[in-house]
Amino acid sequence: MENSKSLEMAKLAIDALEDKKAEDIRVIDISEVSVIADYFIIAGGSNRSQIQALCDNVEEKLGRAGTPAKQIEGYDTANWILLDFGDIIVHIFDKENRLLYELERIWRDGKQIELSDMK
């Protein structure tokens, strides 16, 4: 079942990530395979400052849209920041940890969605 609110939230998060030049943004629809969320959004940053800026921008954009983050983890170290907005979960990685954790592979049962289809 397509949840239009979570889709709109996902689009806002993607815009916020693109604004700050996130690398290799991936969207996985996990609504059919998990109850924890509808969408995982995975993005990369090149250094701690950029990763924190990506996080700040996503948090600000979604917050202004009336969806504050329920939880944010990993902000200080900024090698993997997790932003939990309930229906969507945003993961922002540095290169090393993205390769290490391979969330795209772990969640391969979900549907990978092309960014162009999110527009």
Backbone as JSON, one array per atom type, in Angstrom:
{
  "sequence": "MENSKSLEMAKLAIDALEDKKAEDIRVIDISEVSVIADYFIIAGGSNRSQIQALCDNVEEKLGRAGTPAKQIEGYDTANWILLDFGDIIVHIFDKENRLLYELERIWRDGKQIELSDMK",
  "N": [[0.84, -1.18, 0.0], [0.64, 2.14, -0.93], [1.88, 4.82, 0.79], [1.06, 8.04, 0.83], [1.87, 10.2, 2.42], [4.32, 9.37, 3.53], [5.73, 9.11, 1.18], [5.84, 11.77, 0.28], [7.35, 12.83, 2.38], [9.73, 11.44, 1.95], [10.48, 12.5, -0.53], [10.98, 15.16, 0.21], [13.16, 14.76, 1.94], [15.05, 13.76, 0.13], [15.36, 15.99, -1.55], [16.5, 17.74, 0.32], [18.91, 16.42, 0.82], [20.06, 16.49, -1.73], [20.36, 19.24, -2.03], [22.59, 19.75, -0.45], [24.54, 18.41, -1.76], [24.75, 15.54, -1.51], [26.16, 12.26, -1.9], [25.53, 9.6, -4.15], [22.68, 8.87, -3.68], [20.27, 6.67, -2.49], [17.11, 5.07, -2.65], [15.01, 2.95, -0.92], [12.16, 1.08, -0.96], [10.69, -0.25, 1.68], [8.31, -1.05, 2.6], [6.85, -3.36, 2.07], [8.33, -5.36, 3.18], [9.01, -4.87, 5.8], [8.01, -3.67, 9.04], [9.07, -1.48, 10.21], [9.4, 0.91, 8.8], [8.43, 2.84, 5.86], [10.15, 3.75, 3.88], [13.64, 3.58, 3.26], [16.25, 5.81, 3.09], [19.32, 6.25, 1.71], [22.42, 7.8, 1.84], [25.52, 9.4, 0.94], [28.32, 11.16, 2.33], [31.23, 13.28, 2.06], [32.89, 14.08, 4.12], [33.11, 14.77, 7.69], [31.98, 17.32, 8.28], [30.35, 17.81, 6.03], [28.61, 15.62, 6.18], [27.3, 16.13, 8.59], [26.08, 18.54, 7.86], [24.36, 17.65, 5.88], [22.65, 16.07, 7.43], [21.6, 18.07, 9.15], [20.2, 19.64, 7.29], [18.25, 17.9, 6.25], [16.84, 17.36, 8.61], [15.92, 19.92, 9.23], [14.34, 20.62, 6.96], [12.31, 18.61, 6.94], [11.31, 18.99, 9.48], [10.24, 21.58, 9.27], [8.18, 20.95, 7.61], [6.49, 19.78, 9.3], [7.19, 17.36, 10.36], [8.98, 16.29, 12.71], [12.17, 14.85, 13.63], [12.13, 11.68, 15.14], [14.2, 10.42, 16.32], [17.73, 10.8, 16.38], [20.79, 9.48, 15.6], [24.32, 9.12, 16.02], [25.37, 11.58, 15.3], [27.53, 13.11, 16.36], [29.96, 11.68, 15.85], [29.6, 11.26, 13.16], [30.1, 9.3, 11.19], [28.21, 7.53, 10.49], [25.13, 8.6, 10.32], [21.92, 8.27, 11.6], [18.67, 9.1, 10.91], [15.57, 9.07, 12.19], [12.39, 9.27, 11.14], [10.06, 8.02, 11.57], [8.0, 7.0, 9.38], [9.86, 7.21, 7.38], [13.32, 6.48, 7.16], [16.43, 7.9, 7.34], [19.68, 7.39, 6.29], [22.93, 8.49, 6.61], [26.07, 8.23, 5.42], [29.7, 8.01, 5.8], [32.23, 7.26, 3.34], [33.69, 4.89, 3.99], [32.18, 3.55, 6.02], [29.8, 3.16, 4.7], [30.45, 1.29, 2.77], [31.21, -0.74, 4.49], [28.85, -1.45, 5.94], [26.87, -1.87, 4.02], [23.98, -1.42, 3.5], [22.21, -1.41, 1.35], [22.49, -3.95, 0.31], [21.75, -5.57, 2.47], [19.07, -4.89, 2.7], [17.98, -5.84, 0.35], [15.63, -7.15, -0.29], [13.73, -5.24, -0.3], [12.23, -2.72, -2.47], [14.23, -1.16, -4.79], [14.18, 2.21, -5.62], [14.24, 4.39, -8.32], [15.74, 7.61, -8.35], [14.75, 9.41, -10.2], [12.14, 8.56, -10.47], [11.03, 9.48, -8.19], [10.58, 12.11, -8.42]],
  "CA": [[0.0, 0.0, 0.0], [1.45, 3.35, -1.06], [1.56, 5.84, 1.77], [1.43, 9.29, 0.17], [2.58, 11.06, 3.36], [5.73, 8.96, 3.62], [6.35, 9.42, -0.12], [6.15, 13.21, 0.31], [8.48, 13.0, 3.31], [10.92, 10.92, 1.28], [10.87, 13.49, -1.54], [11.58, 16.3, 0.93], [14.48, 14.34, 2.42], [15.94, 13.67, -1.04], [15.67, 17.38, -1.93], [17.43, 18.29, 1.32], [20.21, 15.79, 0.59], [20.61, 17.01, -2.99], [20.76, 20.64, -1.77], [23.92, 19.78, 0.16], [25.44, 17.61, -2.61], [24.96, 14.17, -1.03], [26.65, 11.34, -2.93], [24.94, 8.28, -4.36], [21.45, 8.74, -2.9], [19.46, 5.5, -2.83], [15.83, 4.97, -1.96], [14.51, 1.58, -0.88], [10.81, 0.94, -0.43], [10.71, -1.47, 2.52], [6.96, -1.18, 3.19], [6.35, -4.72, 1.9], [9.19, -6.34, 3.85], [9.3, -4.51, 7.18], [7.05, -2.78, 9.69], [9.76, -0.36, 10.86], [9.28, 2.15, 8.02], [8.06, 2.65, 4.46], [11.31, 4.03, 3.02], [15.01, 3.84, 3.7], [17.0, 6.65, 2.17], [20.74, 6.07, 2.04], [23.22, 8.78, 1.12], [26.9, 9.5, 1.39], [28.99, 12.46, 2.42], [32.67, 13.07, 1.9], [33.61, 14.34, 5.37], [32.26, 14.96, 8.86], [31.22, 18.57, 8.16], [29.29, 17.65, 5.03], [27.64, 14.65, 6.68], [26.47, 16.85, 9.58], [25.27, 19.52, 7.12], [23.28, 16.86, 5.24], [21.73, 15.73, 8.51], [20.92, 19.3, 9.59], [19.28, 20.1, 6.25], [17.11, 16.96, 6.23], [16.08, 17.58, 9.84], [15.26, 21.22, 9.14], [13.27, 20.58, 5.94], [11.19, 17.78, 7.38], [10.75, 19.65, 10.65], [9.4, 22.68, 8.79], [6.99, 20.35, 6.99], [5.65, 19.23, 10.36], [7.62, 16.0, 10.72], [10.27, 16.32, 13.42], [12.84, 13.55, 13.79], [11.85, 10.97, 16.39], [15.49, 10.06, 16.89], [18.92, 10.99, 15.55], [21.94, 8.81, 16.21], [25.6, 9.16, 15.32], [25.68, 12.93, 14.8], [28.84, 13.62, 16.79], [31.04, 11.03, 15.11], [29.25, 11.53, 11.76], [30.49, 8.32, 10.18], [26.92, 6.99, 10.08], [24.04, 9.26, 11.04], [20.61, 7.71, 11.34], [17.56, 10.0, 11.25], [14.33, 8.3, 12.19], [11.19, 10.11, 11.06], [8.89, 7.13, 11.64], [7.73, 6.32, 8.11], [11.1, 7.14, 6.6], [14.57, 6.48, 7.92], [17.51, 8.41, 6.5], [21.03, 6.98, 6.72], [23.97, 9.27, 5.92], [27.33, 7.53, 5.71], [30.95, 8.31, 5.12], [32.49, 6.21, 2.34], [34.17, 3.66, 4.62], [31.1, 2.85, 6.72], [28.79, 2.74, 3.72], [30.95, 0.03, 2.21], [31.24, -1.73, 5.56], [27.52, -1.91, 6.37], [26.13, -2.33, 2.83], [22.54, -1.5, 3.76], [21.49, -1.75, 0.12], [22.51, -5.41, 0.17], [20.97, -6.14, 3.57], [17.65, -4.62, 2.43], [17.71, -6.1, -1.07], [14.24, -7.6, -0.47], [12.93, -4.04, -0.57], [12.27, -2.26, -3.86], [15.05, 0.03, -5.07], [13.41, 3.18, -6.41], [15.09, 5.36, -9.0], [15.47, 8.98, -7.91], [13.92, 10.07, -11.2], [10.74, 8.18, -10.22], [10.58, 10.17, -6.97], [10.34, 13.54, -8.74]],
  "C": [[0.88, 1.25, 0.0], [0.99, 4.39, -0.05], [2.01, 7.19, 1.21], [2.18, 10.24, 1.11], [4.06, 10.66, 3.45], [6.45, 9.21, 2.29], [6.73, 10.9, -0.17], [7.33, 13.49, 1.23], [9.78, 12.55, 2.65], [11.41, 11.92, 0.23], [11.54, 14.7, -0.9], [12.99, 15.97, 1.4], [15.48, 14.29, 1.28], [16.34, 15.08, -1.5], [16.7, 17.98, -0.98], [18.83, 17.72, 1.14], [20.86, 16.33, -0.68], [21.09, 18.45, -2.83], [22.19, 20.72, -1.28], [24.89, 18.81, -0.53], [25.77, 16.22, -2.04], [25.39, 13.3, -2.21], [25.8, 10.08, -2.95], [23.69, 8.03, -3.49], [20.66, 7.53, -3.41], [18.18, 5.52, -2.02], [15.37, 3.52, -2.05], [13.14, 1.59, -0.23], [10.79, -0.37, 0.35], [9.33, -1.75, 3.11], [6.42, -2.61, 3.1], [7.12, -5.74, 2.75], [9.46, -6.03, 5.32], [8.21, -3.59, 7.74], [7.73, -1.53, 10.26], [9.6, 0.96, 10.11], [8.77, 1.8, 6.62], [9.28, 2.79, 3.54], [12.59, 4.14, 3.83], [15.61, 4.75, 2.65], [18.44, 6.59, 2.64], [21.53, 7.06, 1.19], [24.62, 8.82, 1.7], [27.36, 10.94, 1.45], [30.48, 12.24, 2.42], [33.47, 13.35, 3.17], [32.61, 14.66, 6.48], [31.38, 16.21, 8.74], [30.08, 18.43, 7.17], [28.21, 16.71, 5.53], [26.73, 15.31, 7.71], [25.58, 17.88, 8.9], [24.11, 18.83, 6.42], [22.21, 16.54, 6.27], [20.92, 16.95, 8.93], [19.86, 19.73, 8.58], [18.05, 19.2, 6.15], [16.22, 17.22, 7.44], [15.29, 18.89, 9.76], [14.1, 21.18, 8.15], [12.07, 19.77, 6.38], [10.51, 18.38, 8.61], [9.81, 20.78, 10.26], [8.12, 22.16, 8.15], [6.11, 19.65, 8.03], [6.0, 17.81, 10.76], [8.97, 16.07, 11.41], [10.86, 14.92, 13.53], [12.46, 12.96, 15.14], [13.17, 10.68, 17.11], [16.6, 10.34, 15.89], [20.08, 10.35, 16.29], [23.17, 9.0, 15.36], [26.05, 10.53, 14.86], [27.11, 13.36, 15.13], [30.0, 12.99, 16.03], [30.85, 11.2, 13.61], [29.88, 10.55, 10.77], [29.26, 7.53, 9.69], [25.86, 7.69, 10.93], [22.73, 8.62, 10.61], [19.57, 8.72, 11.8], [16.28, 9.21, 11.1], [13.14, 9.26, 12.23], [9.92, 9.25, 11.11], [8.7, 6.38, 10.34], [8.93, 6.28, 7.18], [12.28, 7.19, 7.56], [15.67, 6.87, 6.96], [18.84, 8.0, 7.12], [22.02, 7.81, 5.91], [25.32, 8.71, 6.38], [28.54, 8.27, 5.16], [31.24, 7.11, 4.22], [32.82, 4.86, 2.99], [33.02, 2.87, 5.26], [29.99, 2.41, 5.77], [29.19, 1.42, 3.1], [30.89, -1.09, 3.25], [29.85, -2.31, 5.85], [26.61, -2.36, 5.23], [24.63, -2.48, 3.05], [21.73, -1.87, 2.51], [21.42, -3.27, -0.06], [21.64, -6.06, 1.24], [19.48, -6.01, 3.29], [17.27, -4.89, 0.98], [16.31, -6.66, -1.33], [13.3, -6.42, -0.69], [13.05, -3.67, -2.04], [13.15, -1.04, -3.98], [14.23, 0.95, -5.98], [14.39, 4.17, -7.03], [14.72, 6.77, -8.52], [14.56, 9.7, -8.9], [12.44, 9.74, -11.03], [10.16, 8.88, -9.0], [10.18, 11.61, -7.26], [8.88, 13.79, -9.08]]
}
